[in-house]
């Protein structure tokens, strides 16, 4: 902008605004996901008068069911920013804001989502969605002391976050919840330690007014079992 004839703001030596939008692809699936493959398995051989755990010979087992419609992830990327230099080009400022929308991302179905008649796990498919955004800020100072000594100092920082909008959510203890972040950690039960004595067990049952804990009654409870807090 500072190269334009109409720009005459004093004290600004350089000013440039940037904006971009694009669609990129990401191939992050294992090889041969589109092809049905097989492997040898010692427990899938013929059984003649012996047990299933000790068959005669080996057999062929099917690996993951193929996904012939798989394609690259889609990532819609948006970016805004500017570069500024002032104080006779000694102070520089760079700022960026980005917003990425991941769509049709590869996700793995859980075994519980499939009937047992399928007979094998499925190859990941283009299902998940996640939004990612953040800012980046860079500050620099460049100067000279005398005719023979010059120096520069650069400092940068940033912030980023995300939201998982669509996934194969798991029941119970899970790492990611709907519309949650991917780095929130697991929720469910937090381990607080180990029961050391029978007296500690009796006090725990009495203080919490419970008759069973993790499927155990107090009669079948022994020291050495973990103490959990329900989160």
N, C-alpha and C positions, 0 to 999 in steps of 0.2 A: 504493500500500500504506500510506503514511503517513496517509491519511485514515481508515483503519479504526480502530475503537475499541480493538481488541486490540493494536494496534501501539504499543509504548512504548519503542523503542530510543533511548537518549539520544545526542545528537550527530548524528542523521540527520534532516535537515529535509525531505527529499523523496526518495522511492524509488518507482520504477515499473518493472515488468518488462513486456516486450513479446515477443510471439510471433506469427508469421503464416505462412500457407502459401497458395499460390495457383498457378493455371495461367494463363499469359498466352500470347498468340499474337504472331507477328511475320511480317509480309508483306514479305519482302526479296527477292523474285524480280522479274525484269524484266517489263514489261507484255507482254501478248499471248502469254505462254508456253503458254496452253491452245489457241491457234489456229494453224493452219498458215498461214504467210505466204510470200510469194515476192518476188523482186526481179529487176530487169533486169541482165543480164550481157552484156558485149560479146563474150565468148568462147564463148557458148553459142548463137550463131546458126547459120543454115544454111550448109553448105559446098558450093560449086559450083566445082570445079576450082581451088580455092585451098587454102591451108594452114589448119590448125585455129587457128593463132595470128592469122589475119586473115580471119575469116569474113565473110559478107555479112549485115549487119544484126545485131541483138541478139537474145538469147534470154532465157527466164525460168529462173531458178535457184531451187531450194527453200532456204529458210532452215532454222533449227533445227526438228527434228521436234517436234511439240507434245506436251505432257504434260497431258492432260485430267483427270488425277487429282491434280493438285497442290493442296496446301492449306497453310495457315500453319504455320510452325515452332511447336513446342510447347516451352514453358519452364516447368518445375516449380520454383517458387521457395519456399525456406524461409528464415526469418529469426528469430533470437533476439537480444534485447538488453535493456539496462536503462539508466535515467537516475537519477543520484544527485546530491544536493546536501547539503553538510555545512558545518560551521564557520559557522553562521548564514547559510546560503545563499551564502557567498562562494566556496567551492570546488565545482565541478560536474564530474561524470564521465559520459561517455556511451560505451557499448560496444555494438557490433553484430557479429554473426556471420551470414554468409549462405552458403547452398549452393544453387546453381542447377543443374538438370539439363536441358540442351538435348536434345530428342528430335525425331526426324523433321525434322531441319534440312536445308535445301536444299544439295545437293552436285552438282557437275558431273562427269559421267563423262568419262574420258579417251578420246581417239580410238582408242588401242590396245585399249580394251575392246570396241570395236564391229567387226563385220565390214565390209569395204569395200563390201558390197552395200547397206548402210543408206543411203549416199549423202549423209548430212548429219549434223552433230552433234546431240546430244539436248539438250532443255531440261533444266535442273537438276531433280532430283526429291528427294523427302523421304526421305533416306537416312542422313545423318550423325548422330552423337551426341557430345556433349561435356559434361563436368562442369566447373563453375566454382565456386570458393569463396574466401572471404576474411574478414578482420576489419577493423573500423574502430574507432579509439579517439580520443576527443575530451576534452581537459582545459581547464577554464576557471577563471579567478579574477576575481571582481568585488568591488570594495571602494570605500570613500569616504575621502577625506582632508579633514577639515574639513566645514563645512556646504555648501560651494559647489563642490567638486571631486570627481568620481567617475571611475572608470576600470575597464576590463576587458581581460583578455588571454586569448586562446583559442589553443590548439595542438591540431592533429589529425594523425594518421598512420594508415597502414593497410597491409595486405598482401593480395595476391590471387594466385591461381594457377589453373591449369586442366589438364585432361587430355582429349585427343581419344580417344574410345573407339571410334569407328566412322567410317570415311571411305573414299573411293575412293583407296586408297594408290597412290602412284606407285613405279615401279621406279627403281633407280639413285639419282641425286642428288635429294633430296626435302626439302621444308621441314619436314614434320611426319612423325614416325614413330608407329606404333601405340602407344597409351597414353602418348604424349609430349605436351609442351607446344607451344603454337602459336608461342612466341617463342624457340625454341632455335636458330634459324638453320639454314642449310643444312649438310649434311654431304656429304662426297664428296672433292673436291680443293680444297686451300687453296693459293692462289697466293703463292709466296715471293719472286718477283722474275723477272728475265729473264736468260737466259744471255748473257753479254757477249762472251766470246771462245771460240775453239776449244779452248784449253787448259782452260778451266773446264768445257767439255763433256766432254773426255777424263777429267778428274779425277772428274767426277760419275759417269760410267759405271764407272770403276775403283773408286771408293769404295763404290758400291752393288752391285758385282758383277753388272751387268746387261749384256745385249747389245742390248736395244731399249728405247725409252722412248716412250710414247704412240703406238705404232705405227711409230716411226722407228728405224732402225739408226743407228749412229754415223756411217756414211758419208753418210747423207742428212740429218744433223743440222746446223743452222746457227745461229749467234748470232741472237738476237732472239726465240727461242721461250721461252715462259713456263716457269718452274720450279714444279712442283706437288708438294705433299705429300699423300699419300693419307690421308684422315681416316676 
